[in-house]
Amino acid sequence: MYKFIIIAVIAYVIGSIPTFINDYRKHGIELAKGFLTLMAAGMYLNSGLSYLMASVGVLAGQSRSMFLKFSGHTTEAVSLGIILYMSPAFGIVLIMTFIAANRFLKDYGQAVFATSLIIPFAAFRIFTSDSFVIISLIIFAGIVIQFWPLFLEKRLRSKVLYDALIGLGVLSFIIIFFFNKYVYKGFGMQKDIIRHGPHHFKYVALTFDDGPDPIYTPEILDILNEKNVKATFFLIGKNVEDYPEVARRIVNEGHAAGSHTYSHRSLIPLTAKGTDYEIKKAEAAIEKVTGVRPTLFRPPRGVYSSYARRLLKNQRYTLVLWDLSAIDWAELAPKEIVSNVVNKVKPGSIILMHDSGDLIKYRGGNRYSTVKALSEIIDKLRAQGYEFVTIDQMIFLSELMETEEYSHEDYLGPIPAY
């Protein structure tokens, strides 16, 4: 993750560089800032998250420069450069719209504001990547706030609203960090939640979230079949309904199938009724298509409520998280995904990967890098002496080890520490 922070910091420095020219060339330089910053981020780490961090960094630097005190200069040219990189056609449409609006309104600020109104609507139609949609919405929010109409400025100052937006962004980052600690470590003893298997043997479990996917899941299954590896797939109910052949293939080829809710809605702050719906409807969809009732459950983003935890226990589910993420959700290069797994794996690791999903949506992400990395991950882990098991098998191993430890204590006393 440190690479994304590096991208954001460098982008912020680039955005902070002042433009002392005050004629039309200033807009050209600022446009180049946005375009080239995203280009450089893609060359360094070609992923949707890297583009998102680069965009946020360069826009923050342009608005709150580290070199000069904030003077109210705008970021519309930088924003246009970012959009031109993401979609040249979209950028050209915005330019043409601005020219027409400026001629009609005869006011630069009003023309920029009017042009920005088409950004969110067009973004959802043009971009399939969650990262590009989020970037577009950030750009829209920033421009609207900076070019707030005069009658609204009197009621709510744009600078106050802009500062509130920045504060919300910082708070979101803190929440994400907090949830990361929550997912990987938890709080206190949680024996009913599986985060990893026993450390006694060199077994690991490959798990895949958000499928089935009609493109990437079959390719992953082909590799697993070729390598004679069994994995665990946490399936989304809607995807199972839409791609039943792929879901049946997962089960028919001996892999474990768990539930990942019906529509990938976060269980916090979902209501009790909504939680019931997500868990039980996913269960019904998976059982109807595959003929197997899932007994494993992984909550979206690893976040669960106390109610969901009680419900899952009553429904005889095992709540499964992970202790090692490939971070393939960020659409990293294959070599980065391989490194994230091979360099951090431990005996008993539950490895999180994805065969579908995006930053927000449960479909649409590019999992080409995951497919390309999988063979190398399997080969390198085997070279280190690891064997692969499903989560069901890992649970059995854990129970077996506990039984042996209790038996040893009954007859010989506590197992000595070495």
N, C-alpha and C positions, 0 to 999 in steps of 0.2 A: 504493500500500500504506500510505502514511502515514495515510490516513483510518481504517484499521482500528486502527492504533496509537492514534490519538486516541480512538476509541471505547473501547478497553481502558483507557486512562489515566483518562478521565472516569468510566467505570464503576467503576474502582478507588476513585476519590475518593468516589463516591456510597456504595459499600459500606463505606468507612472511617468515614463519619459515625456517631458513636456514638448509641445510643438509651438515654437516661438513665431512661426509664420502665421499671419492673420488673414491672408487672402485665400483664394480658392484652393491653393496647393495644400493648405492645412487639412482640408477634408480628404484629399487624396492620400496624405500621409497617414491619417488616422484610419482610413479604410484599409490601407496596407497593413497597419498594425493588427487589425482583427483577422484579416485573411492569412497573413504569414504566421501569426501565432498559432492558429489552428493547423496550418500546414506543418509547422515544426513539431507540434505535439503529436501529430499523426506519424511523422517520420521517427520520432523517439519511441512512441508506444501507441500503436494503431488500435485503439479501442474506443468504444462509445464514451466510457468514463473519462478517458484522457481528454477528449474533445470538450466534455462538460467542464472539467476542472480548468482547462485552458481558457474557455469562454468566461467563466466566473472570475478567474484571475485577471484577465486583461480588462474586463469591464470594471472590476473593482479598482484597479490601478488607474484607469482613465478617469473615474469619478472621484476617487479619494487618493490622490497621488502621494507617494512617499517622499517625493522631492519638493513639491510645492504645496502650500496650503490650499485646500479646496477653494476654487474660485468660481464654481458654478458652470464650468465648461461642460458641454454635453458629450454624449457617447453615441449619437446616432450614426456617425460615420464608421466607428469601430463595429457597431452592431451590424451595419450593412456589409462590412467586410466579412464578418463571421457567417452571415447568411449566404453571401456569394460563394463562400467555400463549401458550405453544406449543400447548396443548390443554386448554381448559376442562373437557372431559369427563374427561380423564385426571387433572387436578388434583382434581376432585370425587371421583373414585374413590379417590384417595390419602387424601383427608380422611375419607371414610367408613371406609376400611380402618383408618386410625389410630384413629378413635373406637372401633371395635370391638376393636382390639388393646389399646388403653389400658384398656378396661373389663375385658378378660380378664386381662391381665398385671398391671394395677394399678401400672405403672411407666412413667413418661414416656419415659425413654431406651430401654428395651426395646421399647416400642411404636413409637417412631420407627425403630429398627433393623429390627424385623420388617416394618414398612410399606415400608421402602426396598428390601426384597428383591424386590418385584414390579416395581421400576422398569426394570431392564435387559430383562426378559422382555417387558414391555408396550411398551417403546420400540421394539423391533424389529418389533412387530406394528402399532403405531399410526403411526409416523413413516416416511415415504418419503424424507425429506431426510436426508442424511448428517450435516449440521450438527446437527439436532435429536437424532439418535441419539447423537452424540458428547457433546452437552451433557448428555443424560440419563445417560450412563455416567460423566461427570465428577461429576455430582450424586450418583449412587449411591456412587462411590468416596469422596467427601468425607464423606457421612453415615455410611457404614459405619465409616470410620476414626474419626470423632468419637464414635460411639456403640458403639465396640468393646466386646463383652461382657467382663465382669470377668475371667473365667478366661483369656481371650486377652490382656487388658491386662497380666496378670502375666508373660506370655511375651514379648510385643512391645508396647511402649508406643505408644499411638495417636499421640502427638505426634511420635515419631520417624518413624513410618510416614507421617504427614501431611507432614512436612518432606521426606521422601524423594520423595513424590509431587510436591511443588512443585519440587524439584530436577530431577526427571525432565521436568517441563514446560519448565523453562528450558533443559535440555539439548536437548530436542526442537526448541525455537525456534532454538538455535544450529545444529543439524544442518540444519534447513530453510534457514537463511541460507547455510550452507556449500554445500548442494546448489544453491542459486540461483546462486551464483558459479560452481560447477562446470558447470552447464548452459549459462549464457550466455557464459562466458569460456573455460572449459576450462583445461588446464594445458599450456603450451608449444605447439609446433607440432603441429597435428592436421590434416594435409592430406587424410586420408581421411574426415573428418567435415565435412559442410556445415552451416554456421550462417547463412550469408548468401550472396547472389550477388554478382556484380561491381558495383563502385560507379561504373562508367563511364557507365551509362545509367539512366534513371529507370524501371526495371522492379521490380516487387514480386511476391511470390507469396503468395496467400491459401491457408492450409492449415487443415484441420478435423480434429480428433482425436475418437476414441472412438465413431464411428458404425459402421454406419449406424443411424439412429434412425427409427422409423416415423412420428413426428410432425414433428420439426424438420428432418431431412435433406431431405425433399421440399420444404419451404418454402424452405430455403436454395437448393436446386436451381432452384426457380421463379425466385427473384431473380437468380441467376447467369445463367440462360437469358434473362431479360428484359434484363439489362444486358450480355449477350454477353461474359461473363467466364468463363474457365476456371480452375479451382482444383485443389488436390490434397487428397485425402481419405485419412487414415491410418485404416484400418479394423481393427476388432477381429474376430477370426475367429468368435467365438460370435455376435456381432451379425450378421455376414454370413450365417451359417447360419439364424438366426431371421428375418431380413428380406432374403431373397435378391432380391426385386423391386427394393428400394431400392438394393442394391449394384449390380445390373445396370444400373439407370438411371444411376448415377454414371458408369460406364464408357461406356455407350451415348451419353451426351450429351457425350463428349469430355473428361471430367475425368480426371486422373491418380489412380490408386489405389495406395496404399502399405500396408504392413503395420504394425500397432500391437500385435502379439502376439495370441495366441488368446484370453486371458482377462484381459488388462491386469495381469498380475502383474509387480511390479518385478523387474528383472533382477539387482538387488543386494538380498538375498544369495542369489538363486536358484542351485541347483546346476547343474552342467553338463548333467545329464540333463533337469532342468526347463527350462533355457534352450533346449535342442534341441527339446523338446516345444512350447514356446510359439512359437518361430519357424517350425518346419517344419509344425506343424498349422495355424497361421494361413495360411501360404502355400498349403497344400493346400485349405483352405476357400475362400479367395479365388479361386484358380484354378478350382476346381470350379464355383463359382457364376457367375463373370464371364467365364471363359474366358481370363483374362489372368494370367500369373504376375507377382506384384509384384517389383519390383527396388529399391523404396525402402522404408526401414524407419525408424520413429521409436520409440524405447523409451519405455515409460510413464514419465511425469514427467521425461523427458530423462535418465534415469540408466541407465548400462550398465556391464557388467563387462568386464574385459580378455578373458575367454573369449568373451563375446558379440560383442565387436568382431572377434576373429579368425574366429569362425564366420560372421559376416555377410560378412566380406571373402572367405572361401572360397566362400560361396554366391553371390557376385557381387551383393551388396546394396550400396546406398549408404546410409550412416547419415545421416539428416537431422534436424537440431535446428532452432533458430530464433534470431533475434536481437531479436524484438519480440513481446511477448505482449499480447493484448487484455485479459487478466485477466478474461475472461468466465466462467471457471470459478468465480469468486466470486459469480456471479449479480448483477453490478452493474447499475445502471440503463443503458438504451441510450446515453444521452448520455455516461456515464462510459466506456463501451466505445469509443465513437467518439473521444473525447478521447485515450484511451490509445494509439490507433493513429495518428490524424491528426497529433497533436502530436509524435510520436516517430519517425515513419517516416523512412527514409533510402533512397537508391537501393540496390537489391539486397536490401532487407529481406525476410526470411521471416517472415510474420505468423502467429502461433499463435492459433487460435480453436477452438471446440468445438461439435459438433452433437449431442453426447450426453455421458454421464458425469456424475459427481458428485465430491465431495471425495475419496471412497474408492472407491465402486462405479463400474463402467464403464457403468452405466445409472441412470436415475432423476433426473438433474439437470434443472433448469428452464432451457432455452435460449431462452426467449421473448425475452429481451433481446438475445441474439446475432442472432436473426432480425430484430428491429426495427432494430438498429444497422447491419446489413450494407449496405442500400441507400445510407445516408448515407455510410458509409465509402468505398464505391466511387465515389460522386459527388464527394466532397471530394478524394479522391486523384487522380481524373482531372482535377479543376479545378487541381490542383497540377502536372499534366503527367505523372502516372504512368500506366504501362500494366501490365496484369496478365499473368503467365505462370504455367505450371505448374512444378513443381520439375524435371521432365525438361527443359523448355525452358531453365530457369535454368542447369542443369548444362551444357547445350550452349553457352550463351552464355559460361560460365566457361571451357570448353575452347577456344572460339573465340578469346577474348581472350588466353589463354595462348599459343595457336599464333601469333597475330599479334605478340605481344611477342617470342617467340623468333625469328620471321622477321625482325622489325625489327632485333634484335640481330645476327643473322647477316650482314645486308647493310649496316647502317648503324652498328652499335655499340649500346651501351646506350641505352635511351630516356632522354632528358634529363628531369630533374625540374623542374617549373614551380612 
